[in-house]
Amino acid sequence: MVVKENNDTNRKKFALIDRMQSGLAALIGIQSSQKHQNDFEQNSPWSYITMGILLISGFIILILNIVQWVI
């Protein structure tokens, strides 16, 4: 039973990392069309949309901080 819980936890961590990698690759435009198709065939698009919003928000905050630091 403990092994099953660990497997579920590991899957969630890998799923989060996979979504983050897909979001970053899509953000900078290097994601292959095959990976793009696999992402949306296997999982709900809402998790990718949420990750995209988080990544773009983080990018905007980073840019604002850099500009504020320079000025």
PDB file of N, CA, C and O in Angstrom:
ATOM      1  N   MET A   1       0.819  -1.185   0.000  1.00  0.00           N
ATOM      2  CA  MET A   1       0.000   0.000   0.000  1.00  0.00           C
ATOM      3  C   MET A   1       0.867   1.255   0.000  1.00  0.00           C
ATOM      4  O   MET A   1       0.535   2.229  -0.675  1.00  0.00           O
ATOM      5  N   VAL A   2       1.951   1.249   0.730  1.00  0.00           N
ATOM      6  CA  VAL A   2       2.842   2.393   0.771  1.00  0.00           C
ATOM      7  C   VAL A   2       3.490   2.594  -0.590  1.00  0.00           C
ATOM      8  O   VAL A   2       3.685   3.730  -1.024  1.00  0.00           O
ATOM      9  N   VAL A   3       3.824   1.507  -1.261  1.00  0.00           N
ATOM     10  CA  VAL A   3       4.448   1.592  -2.576  1.00  0.00           C
ATOM     11  C   VAL A   3       3.503   2.265  -3.556  1.00  0.00           C
ATOM     12  O   VAL A   3       3.937   3.069  -4.381  1.00  0.00           O
ATOM     13  N   LYS A   4       2.225   1.949  -3.480  1.00  0.00           N
ATOM     14  CA  LYS A   4       1.249   2.556  -4.374  1.00  0.00           C
ATOM     15  C   LYS A   4       1.177   4.065  -4.138  1.00  0.00           C
ATOM     16  O   LYS A   4       1.109   4.841  -5.091  1.00  0.00           O
ATOM     17  N   GLU A   5       1.191   4.479  -2.873  1.00  0.00           N
ATOM     18  CA  GLU A   5       1.151   5.907  -2.573  1.00  0.00           C
ATOM     19  C   GLU A   5       2.398   6.607  -3.102  1.00  0.00           C
ATOM     20  O   GLU A   5       2.306   7.716  -3.627  1.00  0.00           O
ATOM     21  N   ASN A   6       3.548   5.981  -2.974  1.00  0.00           N
ATOM     22  CA  ASN A   6       4.787   6.557  -3.497  1.00  0.00           C
ATOM     23  C   ASN A   6       4.737   6.663  -5.010  1.00  0.00           C
ATOM     24  O   ASN A   6       5.190   7.660  -5.573  1.00  0.00           O
ATOM     25  N   ASN A   7       4.188   5.642  -5.686  1.00  0.00           N
ATOM     26  CA  ASN A   7       4.062   5.684  -7.138  1.00  0.00           C
ATOM     27  C   ASN A   7       3.144   6.814  -7.566  1.00  0.00           C
ATOM     28  O   ASN A   7       3.438   7.516  -8.533  1.00  0.00           O
ATOM     29  N   ASP A   8       2.024   7.003  -6.852  1.00  0.00           N
ATOM     30  CA  ASP A   8       1.112   8.090  -7.182  1.00  0.00           C
ATOM     31  C   ASP A   8       1.784   9.437  -6.984  1.00  0.00           C
ATOM     32  O   ASP A   8       1.604  10.344  -7.797  1.00  0.00           O
ATOM     33  N   THR A   9       2.554   9.578  -5.917  1.00  0.00           N
ATOM     34  CA  THR A   9       3.268  10.824  -5.651  1.00  0.00           C
ATOM     35  C   THR A   9       4.306  11.078  -6.729  1.00  0.00           C
ATOM     36  O   THR A   9       4.439  12.206  -7.205  1.00  0.00           O
ATOM     37  N   ASN A  10       5.044  10.047  -7.123  1.00  0.00           N
ATOM     38  CA  ASN A  10       6.056  10.192  -8.172  1.00  0.00           C
ATOM     39  C   ASN A  10       5.417  10.555  -9.504  1.00  0.00           C
ATOM     40  O   ASN A  10       5.962  11.372 -10.246  1.00  0.00           O
ATOM     41  N   ARG A  11       4.269   9.960  -9.819  1.00  0.00           N
ATOM     42  CA  ARG A  11       3.576  10.288 -11.070  1.00  0.00           C
ATOM     43  C   ARG A  11       3.148  11.739 -11.083  1.00  0.00           C
ATOM     44  O   ARG A  11       3.262  12.413 -12.106  1.00  0.00           O
ATOM     45  N   LYS A  12       2.653  12.227  -9.949  1.00  0.00           N
ATOM     46  CA  LYS A  12       2.224  13.618  -9.880  1.00  0.00           C
ATOM     47  C   LYS A  12       3.415  14.556 -10.062  1.00  0.00           C
ATOM     48  O   LYS A  12       3.303  15.572 -10.747  1.00  0.00           O
ATOM     49  N   LYS A  13       4.550  14.223  -9.455  1.00  0.00           N
ATOM     50  CA  LYS A  13       5.743  15.055  -9.605  1.00  0.00           C
ATOM     51  C   LYS A  13       6.211  15.058 -11.056  1.00  0.00           C
ATOM     52  O   LYS A  13       6.537  16.110 -11.605  1.00  0.00           O
ATOM     53  N   PHE A  14       6.242  13.873 -11.678  1.00  0.00           N
ATOM     54  CA  PHE A  14       6.662  13.805 -13.065  1.00  0.00           C
ATOM     55  C   PHE A  14       5.667  14.505 -13.974  1.00  0.00           C
ATOM     56  O   PHE A  14       6.060  15.137 -14.955  1.00  0.00           O
ATOM     57  N   ALA A  15       4.386  14.400 -13.659  1.00  0.00           N
ATOM     58  CA  ALA A  15       3.375  15.072 -14.469  1.00  0.00           C
ATOM     59  C   ALA A  15       3.555  16.581 -14.382  1.00  0.00           C
ATOM     60  O   ALA A  15       3.431  17.280 -15.388  1.00  0.00           O
ATOM     61  N   LEU A  16       3.847  17.087 -13.190  1.00  0.00           N
ATOM     62  CA  LEU A  16       4.071  18.513 -13.011  1.00  0.00           C
ATOM     63  C   LEU A  16       5.307  18.957 -13.782  1.00  0.00           C
ATOM     64  O   LEU A  16       5.285  19.986 -14.456  1.00  0.00           O
ATOM     65  N   ILE A  17       6.374  18.190 -13.684  1.00  0.00           N
ATOM     66  CA  ILE A  17       7.609  18.515 -14.405  1.00  0.00           C
ATOM     67  C   ILE A  17       7.378  18.453 -15.912  1.00  0.00           C
ATOM     68  O   ILE A  17       7.863  19.309 -16.652  1.00  0.00           O
ATOM     69  N   ASP A  18       6.638  17.442 -16.369  1.00  0.00           N
ATOM     70  CA  ASP A  18       6.344  17.297 -17.793  1.00  0.00           C
ATOM     71  C   ASP A  18       5.542  18.479 -18.314  1.00  0.00           C
ATOM     72  O   ASP A  18       5.815  18.995 -19.397  1.00  0.00           O
ATOM     73  N   ARG A  19       4.560  18.901 -17.546  1.00  0.00           N
ATOM     74  CA  ARG A  19       3.752  20.050 -17.952  1.00  0.00           C
ATOM     75  C   ARG A  19       4.583  21.331 -17.973  1.00  0.00           C
ATOM     76  O   ARG A  19       4.410  22.179 -18.848  1.00  0.00           O
ATOM     77  N   MET A  20       5.482  21.462 -17.007  1.00  0.00           N
ATOM     78  CA  MET A  20       6.345  22.636 -16.963  1.00  0.00           C
ATOM     79  C   MET A  20       7.291  22.654 -18.162  1.00  0.00           C
ATOM     80  O   MET A  20       7.507  23.698 -18.776  1.00  0.00           O
ATOM     81  N   GLN A  21       7.850  21.496 -18.488  1.00  0.00           N
ATOM     82  CA  GLN A  21       8.737  21.416 -19.649  1.00  0.00           C
ATOM     83  C   GLN A  21       7.982  21.730 -20.933  1.00  0.00           C
ATOM     84  O   GLN A  21       8.495  22.436 -21.801  1.00  0.00           O
ATOM     85  N   SER A  22       6.770  21.210 -21.055  1.00  0.00           N
ATOM     86  CA  SER A  22       5.966  21.478 -22.247  1.00  0.00           C
ATOM     87  C   SER A  22       5.624  22.956 -22.345  1.00  0.00           C
ATOM     88  O   SER A  22       5.664  23.544 -23.425  1.00  0.00           O
ATOM     89  N   GLY A  23       5.287  23.549 -21.205  1.00  0.00           N
ATOM     90  CA  GLY A  23       4.962  24.976 -21.194  1.00  0.00           C
ATOM     91  C   GLY A  23       6.146  25.843 -21.575  1.00  0.00           C
ATOM     92  O   GLY A  23       6.005  26.785 -22.355  1.00  0.00           O
ATOM     93  N   LEU A  24       7.321  25.530 -21.024  1.00  0.00           N
ATOM     94  CA  LEU A  24       8.522  26.298 -21.356  1.00  0.00           C
ATOM     95  C   LEU A  24       8.908  26.124 -22.823  1.00  0.00           C
ATOM     96  O   LEU A  24       9.285  27.086 -23.492  1.00  0.00           O
ATOM     97  N   ALA A  25       8.811  24.894 -23.315  1.00  0.00           N
ATOM     98  CA  ALA A  25       9.147  24.639 -24.718  1.00  0.00           C
ATOM     99  C   ALA A  25       8.186  25.379 -25.646  1.00  0.00           C
ATOM    100  O   ALA A  25       8.607  25.944 -26.656  1.00  0.00           O
ATOM    101  N   ALA A  26       6.923  25.376 -25.313  1.00  0.00           N
ATOM    102  CA  ALA A  26       5.946  26.084 -26.127  1.00  0.00           C
ATOM    103  C   ALA A  26       6.146  27.592 -26.034  1.00  0.00           C
ATOM    104  O   ALA A  26       5.958  28.308 -27.017  1.00  0.00           O
ATOM    105  N   LEU A  27       6.527  28.075 -24.855  1.00  0.00           N
ATOM    106  CA  LEU A  27       6.721  29.505 -24.643  1.00  0.00           C
ATOM    107  C   LEU A  27       7.845  30.056 -25.513  1.00  0.00           C
ATOM    108  O   LEU A  27       7.737  31.162 -26.043  1.00  0.00           O
ATOM    109  N   ILE A  28       8.913  29.295 -25.659  1.00  0.00           N
ATOM    110  CA  ILE A  28      10.025  29.788 -26.480  1.00  0.00           C
ATOM    111  C   ILE A  28       9.987  29.224 -27.901  1.00  0.00           C
ATOM    112  O   ILE A  28      10.863  29.528 -28.711  1.00  0.00           O
ATOM    113  N   GLY A  29       8.993  28.417 -28.202  1.00  0.00           N
ATOM    114  CA  GLY A  29       8.754  27.987 -29.574  1.00  0.00           C
ATOM    115  C   GLY A  29       9.588  26.835 -30.074  1.00  0.00           C
ATOM    116  O   GLY A  29       9.856  26.755 -31.273  1.00  0.00           O
ATOM    117  N   ILE A  30      10.013  25.936 -29.198  1.00  0.00           N
ATOM    118  CA  ILE A  30      10.837  24.820 -29.661  1.00  0.00           C
ATOM    119  C   ILE A  30      10.160  23.461 -29.483  1.00  0.00           C
ATOM    120  O   ILE A  30      10.804  22.425 -29.651  1.00  0.00           O
ATOM    121  N   GLN A  31       8.897  23.453 -29.153  1.00  0.00           N
ATOM    122  CA  GLN A  31       8.204  22.185 -28.932  1.00  0.00           C
ATOM    123  C   GLN A  31       7.823  21.566 -30.273  1.00  0.00           C
ATOM    124  O   GLN A  31       7.314  22.251 -31.160  1.00  0.00           O
ATOM    125  N   SER A  32       8.073  20.274 -30.413  1.00  0.00           N
ATOM    126  CA  SER A  32       7.742  19.595 -31.657  1.00  0.00           C
ATOM    127  C   SER A  32       6.236  19.379 -31.748  1.00  0.00           C
ATOM    128  O   SER A  32       5.538  19.343 -30.735  1.00  0.00           O
ATOM    129  N   SER A  33       5.755  19.239 -32.960  1.00  0.00           N
ATOM    130  CA  SER A  33       4.313  19.028 -33.147  1.00  0.00           C
ATOM    131  C   SER A  33       3.887  17.669 -32.588  1.00  0.00           C
ATOM    132  O   SER A  33       2.757  17.525 -32.121  1.00  0.00           O
ATOM    133  N   GLN A  34       4.770  16.678 -32.629  1.00  0.00           N
ATOM    134  CA  GLN A  34       4.441  15.364 -32.073  1.00  0.00           C
ATOM    135  C   GLN A  34       4.274  15.452 -30.556  1.00  0.00           C
ATOM    136  O   GLN A  34       3.338  14.871 -30.007  1.00  0.00           O
ATOM    137  N   LYS A  35       5.163  16.166 -29.875  1.00  0.00           N
ATOM    138  CA  LYS A  35       5.056  16.342 -28.421  1.00  0.00           C
ATOM    139  C   LYS A  35       3.790  17.123 -28.078  1.00  0.00           C
ATOM    140  O   LYS A  35       3.109  16.821 -27.099  1.00  0.00           O
ATOM    141  N   HIS A  36       3.487  18.116 -28.882  1.00  0.00           N
ATOM    142  CA  HIS A  36       2.273  18.912 -28.680  1.00  0.00           C
ATOM    143  C   HIS A  36       1.027  18.020 -28.781  1.00  0.00           C
ATOM    144  O   HIS A  36       0.125  18.113 -27.949  1.00  0.00           O
ATOM    145  N   GLN A  37       0.985  17.174 -29.781  1.00  0.00           N
ATOM    146  CA  GLN A  37      -0.151  16.264 -29.945  1.00  0.00           C
ATOM    147  C   GLN A  37      -0.227  15.268 -28.794  1.00  0.00           C
ATOM    148  O   GLN A  37      -1.317  15.005 -28.287  1.00  0.00           O
ATOM    149  N   ASN A  38       0.894  14.713 -28.373  1.00  0.00           N
ATOM    150  CA  ASN A  38       0.910  13.760 -27.267  1.00  0.00           C
ATOM    151  C   ASN A  38       0.421  14.398 -25.974  1.00  0.00           C
ATOM    152  O   ASN A  38      -0.301  13.767 -25.203  1.00  0.00           O
ATOM    153  N   ASP A  39       0.810  15.644 -25.733  1.00  0.00           N
ATOM    154  CA  ASP A  39       0.385  16.336 -24.519  1.00  0.00           C
ATOM    155  C   ASP A  39      -1.132  16.413 -24.434  1.00  0.00           C
ATOM    156  O   ASP A  39      -1.715  16.122 -23.389  1.00  0.00           O
ATOM    157  N   PHE A  40      -1.767  16.801 -25.521  1.00  0.00           N
ATOM    158  CA  PHE A  40      -3.210  17.010 -25.479  1.00  0.00           C
ATOM    159  C   PHE A  40      -4.017  15.739 -25.703  1.00  0.00           C
ATOM    160  O   PHE A  40      -5.218  15.719 -25.433  1.00  0.00           O
ATOM    161  N   GLU A  41      -3.387  14.690 -26.186  1.00  0.00           N
ATOM    162  CA  GLU A  41      -4.099  13.416 -26.296  1.00  0.00           C
ATOM    163  C   GLU A  41      -4.138  12.694 -24.960  1.00  0.00           C
ATOM    164  O   GLU A  41      -5.103  11.985 -24.672  1.00  0.00           O
ATOM    165  N   GLN A  42      -3.112  12.859 -24.143  1.00  0.00           N
ATOM    166  CA  GLN A  42      -3.004  12.097 -22.910  1.00  0.00           C
ATOM    167  C   GLN A  42      -3.604  12.799 -21.706  1.00  0.00           C
ATOM    168  O   GLN A  42      -4.034  12.127 -20.769  1.00  0.00           O
ATOM    169  N   ASN A  43      -3.649  14.110 -21.694  1.00  0.00           N
ATOM    170  CA  ASN A  43      -4.048  14.845 -20.506  1.00  0.00           C
ATOM    171  C   ASN A  43      -5.060  15.928 -20.848  1.00  0.00           C
ATOM    172  O   ASN A  43      -5.286  16.260 -22.012  1.00  0.00           O
ATOM    173  N   SER A  44      -5.654  16.460 -19.804  1.00  0.00           N
ATOM    174  CA  SER A  44      -6.581  17.563 -19.958  1.00  0.00           C
ATOM    175  C   SER A  44      -5.818  18.832 -20.319  1.00  0.00           C
ATOM    176  O   SER A  44      -4.745  19.078 -19.769  1.00  0.00           O
ATOM    177  N   PRO A  45      -6.342  19.633 -21.220  1.00  0.00           N
ATOM    178  CA  PRO A  45      -5.635  20.859 -21.582  1.00  0.00           C
ATOM    179  C   PRO A  45      -5.621  21.896 -20.460  1.00  0.00           C
ATOM    180  O   PRO A  45      -4.805  22.817 -20.490  1.00  0.00           O
ATOM    181  N   TRP A  46      -6.505  21.766 -19.475  1.00  0.00           N
ATOM    182  CA  TRP A  46      -6.577  22.768 -18.406  1.00  0.00           C
ATOM    183  C   TRP A  46      -5.307  22.830 -17.575  1.00  0.00           C
ATOM    184  O   TRP A  46      -4.915  23.907 -17.126  1.00  0.00           O
ATOM    185  N   SER A  47      -4.666  21.702 -17.366  1.00  0.00           N
ATOM    186  CA  SER A  47      -3.422  21.733 -16.601  1.00  0.00           C
ATOM    187  C   SER A  47      -2.332  22.474 -17.370  1.00  0.00           C
ATOM    188  O   SER A  47      -1.506  23.156 -16.763  1.00  0.00           O
ATOM    189  N   TYR A  48      -2.319  22.351 -18.694  1.00  0.00           N
ATOM    190  CA  TYR A  48      -1.341  23.057 -19.508  1.00  0.00           C
ATOM    191  C   TYR A  48      -1.671  24.548 -19.596  1.00  0.00           C
ATOM    192  O   TYR A  48      -0.771  25.388 -19.604  1.00  0.00           O
ATOM    193  N   ILE A  49      -2.943  24.866 -19.660  1.00  0.00           N
ATOM    194  CA  ILE A  49      -3.355  26.267 -19.679  1.00  0.00           C
ATOM    195  C   ILE A  49      -2.970  26.946 -18.373  1.00  0.00           C
ATOM    196  O   ILE A  49      -2.460  28.066 -18.377  1.00  0.00           O
ATOM    197  N   THR A  50      -3.216  26.268 -17.260  1.00  0.00           N
ATOM    198  CA  THR A  50      -2.844  26.806 -15.947  1.00  0.00           C
ATOM    199  C   THR A  50      -1.338  26.998 -15.851  1.00  0.00           C
ATOM    200  O   THR A  50      -0.875  28.035 -15.377  1.00  0.00           O
ATOM    201  N   MET A  51      -0.576  26.017 -16.293  1.00  0.00           N
ATOM    202  CA  MET A  51       0.879  26.124 -16.250  1.00  0.00           C
ATOM    203  C   MET A  51       1.357  27.257 -17.144  1.00  0.00           C
ATOM    204  O   MET A  51       2.284  27.978 -16.775  1.00  0.00           O
ATOM    205  N   GLY A  52       0.751  27.429 -18.299  1.00  0.00           N
ATOM    206  CA  GLY A  52       1.110  28.523 -19.195  1.00  0.00           C
ATOM    207  C   GLY A  52       0.866  29.883 -18.571  1.00  0.00           C
ATOM    208  O   GLY A  52       1.693  30.786 -18.696  1.00  0.00           O
ATOM    209  N   ILE A  53      -0.266  30.032 -17.899  1.00  0.00           N
ATOM    210  CA  ILE A  53      -0.572  31.292 -17.225  1.00  0.00           C
ATOM    211  C   ILE A  53       0.448  31.564 -16.126  1.00  0.00           C
ATOM    212  O   ILE A  53       0.913  32.694 -15.977  1.00  0.00           O
ATOM    213  N   LEU A  54       0.796  30.544 -15.361  1.00  0.00           N
ATOM    214  CA  LEU A  54       1.793  30.713 -14.300  1.00  0.00           C
ATOM    215  C   LEU A  54       3.164  31.088 -14.870  1.00  0.00           C
ATOM    216  O   LEU A  54       3.841  31.964 -14.333  1.00  0.00           O
ATOM    217  N   LEU A  55       3.568  30.431 -15.948  1.00  0.00           N
ATOM    218  CA  LEU A  55       4.867  30.718 -16.544  1.00  0.00           C
ATOM    219  C   LEU A  55       4.919  32.129 -17.125  1.00  0.00           C
ATOM    220  O   LEU A  55       5.919  32.827 -16.962  1.00  0.00           O
ATOM    221  N   ILE A  56       3.859  32.551 -17.796  1.00  0.00           N
ATOM    222  CA  ILE A  56       3.826  33.896 -18.365  1.00  0.00           C
ATOM    223  C   ILE A  56       3.800  34.944 -17.254  1.00  0.00           C
ATOM    224  O   ILE A  56       4.453  35.981 -17.366  1.00  0.00           O
ATOM    225  N   SER A  57       3.055  34.682 -16.192  1.00  0.00           N
ATOM    226  CA  SER A  57       3.025  35.606 -15.051  1.00  0.00           C
ATOM    227  C   SER A  57       4.412  35.730 -14.427  1.00  0.00           C
ATOM    228  O   SER A  57       4.858  36.831 -14.106  1.00  0.00           O
ATOM    229  N   GLY A  58       5.086  34.606 -14.259  1.00  0.00           N
ATOM    230  CA  GLY A  58       6.441  34.619 -13.720  1.00  0.00           C
ATOM    231  C   GLY A  58       7.401  35.379 -14.623  1.00  0.00           C
ATOM    232  O   GLY A  58       8.271  36.102 -14.138  1.00  0.00           O
ATOM    233  N   PHE A  59       7.251  35.219 -15.922  1.00  0.00           N
ATOM    234  CA  PHE A  59       8.100  35.925 -16.887  1.00  0.00           C
ATOM    235  C   PHE A  59       7.879  37.432 -16.802  1.00  0.00           C
ATOM    236  O   PHE A  59       8.835  38.206 -16.822  1.00  0.00           O
ATOM    237  N   ILE A  60       6.618  37.844 -16.708  1.00  0.00           N
ATOM    238  CA  ILE A  60       6.302  39.276 -16.609  1.00  0.00           C
ATOM    239  C   ILE A  60       6.877  39.859 -15.319  1.00  0.00           C
ATOM    240  O   ILE A  60       7.446  40.951 -15.331  1.00  0.00           O
ATOM    241  N   ILE A  61       6.732  39.141 -14.218  1.00  0.00           N
ATOM    242  CA  ILE A  61       7.293  39.610 -12.948  1.00  0.00           C
ATOM    243  C   ILE A  61       8.810  39.711 -13.035  1.00  0.00           C
ATOM    244  O   ILE A  61       9.396  40.666 -12.524  1.00  0.00           O
ATOM    245  N   LEU A  62       9.444  38.749 -13.670  1.00  0.00           N
ATOM    246  CA  LEU A  62      10.900  38.782 -13.849  1.00  0.00           C
ATOM    247  C   LEU A  62      11.323  40.008 -14.653  1.00  0.00           C
ATOM    248  O   LEU A  62      12.257  40.708 -14.263  1.00  0.00           O
ATOM    249  N   ILE A  63      10.651  40.272 -15.763  1.00  0.00           N
ATOM    250  CA  ILE A  63      10.982  41.421 -16.605  1.00  0.00           C
ATOM    251  C   ILE A  63      10.768  42.724 -15.844  1.00  0.00           C
ATOM    252  O   ILE A  63      11.600  43.627 -15.929  1.00  0.00           O
ATOM    253  N   LEU A  64       9.673  42.838 -15.105  1.00  0.00           N
ATOM    254  CA  LEU A  64       9.413  44.047 -14.323  1.00  0.00           C
ATOM    255  C   LEU A  64      10.497  44.270 -13.274  1.00  0.00           C
ATOM    256  O   LEU A  64      10.924  45.404 -13.056  1.00  0.00           O
ATOM    257  N   ASN A  65      10.941  43.203 -12.628  1.00  0.00           N
ATOM    258  CA  ASN A  65      12.005  43.327 -11.629  1.00  0.00           C
ATOM    259  C   ASN A  65      13.336  43.729 -12.267  1.00  0.00           C
ATOM    260  O   ASN A  65      14.077  44.531 -11.697  1.00  0.00           O
ATOM    261  N   ILE A  66      13.636  43.194 -13.413  1.00  0.00           N
ATOM    262  CA  ILE A  66      14.882  43.564 -14.107  1.00  0.00           C
ATOM    263  C   ILE A  66      14.841  45.032 -14.513  1.00  0.00           C
ATOM    264  O   ILE A  66      15.826  45.749 -14.334  1.00  0.00           O
ATOM    265  N   VAL A  67      13.725  45.486 -15.053  1.00  0.00           N
ATOM    266  CA  VAL A  67      13.598  46.886 -15.450  1.00  0.00           C
ATOM    267  C   VAL A  67      13.705  47.795 -14.227  1.00  0.00           C
ATOM    268  O   VAL A  67      14.372  48.829 -14.273  1.00  0.00           O
ATOM    269  N   GLN A  68      13.060  47.414 -13.157  1.00  0.00           N
ATOM    270  CA  GLN A  68      13.110  48.215 -11.934  1.00  0.00           C
ATOM    271  C   GLN A  68      14.545  48.267 -11.374  1.00  0.00           C
ATOM    272  O   GLN A  68      14.978  49.303 -10.870  1.00  0.00           O
ATOM    273  N   TRP A  69      15.259  47.173 -11.465  1.00  0.00           N
ATOM    274  CA  TRP A  69      16.627  47.121 -10.985  1.00  0.00           C
ATOM    275  C   TRP A  69      17.553  48.015 -11.817  1.00  0.00           C
ATOM    276  O   TRP A  69      18.447  48.667 -11.278  1.00  0.00           O
ATOM    277  N   VAL A  70      17.329  48.037 -13.147  1.00  0.00           N
ATOM    278  CA  VAL A  70      18.156  48.828 -14.058  1.00  0.00           C
ATOM    279  C   VAL A  70      17.889  50.320 -13.856  1.00  0.00           C
ATOM    280  O   VAL A  70      18.816  51.129 -13.881  1.00  0.00           O
ATOM    281  N   ILE A  71      16.638  50.677 -13.660  1.00  0.00           N
ATOM    282  CA  ILE A  71      16.270  52.094 -13.509  1.00  0.00           C
ATOM    283  C   ILE A  71      16.578  52.511 -12.137  1.00  0.00           C
ATOM    284  O   ILE A  71      16.352  53.666 -11.778  1.00  0.00           O
TER     285      ILE A  71
END
